[in-house]
């Protein structure tokens, strides 16, 4: 079609095709005093999409605490920034790439990693680690293996090539994600505290420069159509809306940007992510309360004859937009040329408060910046608890028969994909590059050193969506508490949070209720644990055929560890060490992995949690680690105490060590062994340190019980469990490969 | 002595190699940019790990044509020490400085893990501080590390004792299970006939400090340093790894 046809005024039909409601279209026409043309409609539709505008979540996100003495940059920029002392800061963020990863798992996951890396180096930070939080469907579902294989290969393919280590994450399998998987990627980078780059345009007349890959026809409308609407089972036909990643160009872009940031040439910089050139230019202008003019003829394109509509909405990857200091254009070009990249002036900063774009000598879009950002629709959508909530939360323990063979139960739980070793996944990620990985994947939290300092960063990501399904408020509280507990178990002091809120359609009151409850849970937990939420992402419309995913407010926690050599891992280290439990076990089985795996039930409420107790347990553990008392510390989570003890025995990278412990029979055996009471940590220590640990715990009023000692090659939990560690390890280590290799056999059968 | 570490676009482990040389071993090193044509008088050239030029064509296939490689090839042909790690090994094979090729791993997946490699030969500048049959723990991380060569080449490699490292289990046995990528003969590292060009898939620069899980990689770096200093191998065994 002739591109000039794009300049005709559009009607409501076009608007609805673009995902606007009739009311939104009317509002747009009223604000403009005319009907927009098709290019303008495209721009408005992406800027007003749920993905870019946060229109359904904005009123609730404000409730999250985002300030604190360490916060240098809270929400609203490409990433949050926290001060870690001695002139250094860290920038971090987590983001979802769910729908693209379901449609095209390799590229969807790969570009998810690419996007979050850009968000972090845009701030002037060198990315030093990636974490991934993944949710797949059940292995009974025919697409699951294909998705696991593709997503893992995509994350590895991108991260490995860019040269940023993937050091951790979490992965769960649940039928609730059968047709809507979650791929949440987190990146953290280090930067000088006094040299943060922001995406705030300034200086009327300053040149707007386009750097990186050329613009192609890929990913058009990814934000509005793929990320902001539910699926109707058309995965195949939506493939063209998924972008294609080029990690090599990303690596060059990263190096070039960081090199340029050493010079005084950049006023503002932003990644061209969702909604590409449109959102990056509009958002930079909005933050600076200025206008922006783009000459689309100058945008480097990959294909001939691209229309202004396509140029503005393309989501081609590995592109950045920056506002340079006037006169520094050649300096910018030189640095990018060194890395064989293009840098082109495509527009300039204006003072008219307008987003204007020209093409072929004509103005093709003229829209007020405020209309696209601050004045975008905001909805306080109705929220209502699901009517069957009470029924779902009911659990009559007396109706749950207790098994007889506890060894078999433990083995069966370790074979559950949710508890089993994730080594099949993380072996495909380079976790070592950059040479900072002190503790890689496979312990409660990852630990990275910061070169040239005595500091370490401790990273963990967490969310139990079964808890959130049964009670989104408590589930979200536990997600924050457990992520912090994981960081503490490695010796880190939690200092900041980024969240990725994955939910179904906000237009359903039940989903909105889950969302609001989860926000309140995160808020309360963060206030109690004194943690700021400095960045985040909301992903709505995770639905297929009308079914919402279990609510999944993923929490990524960043901790600081100084000196870094004080780090701790989860596995037992020395024969003869005392094993102790911090915290208290209650008779709780609601929403547990035991109930789901052994009894096939998702019922009851999540474990009880008291944030004041949580804080104290974490404090005892952290102080004990700082005093050098502990040889290991491991959070008790899914699978309860028995599974935690088994993990302490078998997760040692070289040699499994056994344990002999005794638990007082104070409640139902299954609750004692497999209940998931919160605020518990299993520690091991030299016998001579026991008295000091007990005193520390007593001072803070934390229960501290000696359970037994590290001994032999069997896990013995008197009087119920007695298994060879090698048998436990074999089941735990082979659970995922066994399920995945089935796929390989099928693949070969298909090909052969 | 002076080390040179080549930086291709897409090199990732260049700074890790420099860290090992400069910060751990306290030896001088320079970066050699791929567009340069001057080796700056270095005594040994390292081609580091990574994904040079994205490795979209064939690993190392593009890097082999970069301006600096012309000089590296000349340097190697004059007997200079050239050491390729992972992607660097792939580049050396593509450049014809080492025989054979590295193809997709047996299971078609990238693998990052600790590996055990057995030192097969010690009469080279890269391994002379090791004991013959010694097992080193050095991590691997690659998608295309499966070493292949035709039968005649393999036979020649074995006859000339050019296989320096083999994947083994923790007891030193070269089993199929201990082979992480399907390399023929469990080969993890080979040297050229002149014994001055060495390529290996494991990353010794990621095994130079105890907290990394192993510092066995130091032995290879220290071998090169000692060899360059021209001292006899017998005295050099006194230079213990670590600090």
Interface residues (C-beta under 8 A of the other chain):
Chain A: X153 X156 X157 X160 X161 X162 X163 X246 X247 X248 X249 X251 X252 X339 X340 X426 X427 X428 X429 X430 X431 X432 X433 X434 X435 X437 X438 X451 X565 X653 X744
Chain B: X9 X10 X11 X12 X13 X15 X16 X19 X20 X49 X50 X51 X53 X54 X55 X56 X107 X109 X110 X111 X112 X113 X114 X139 X141 X143 X203 X205 X206 X211 X212 X213
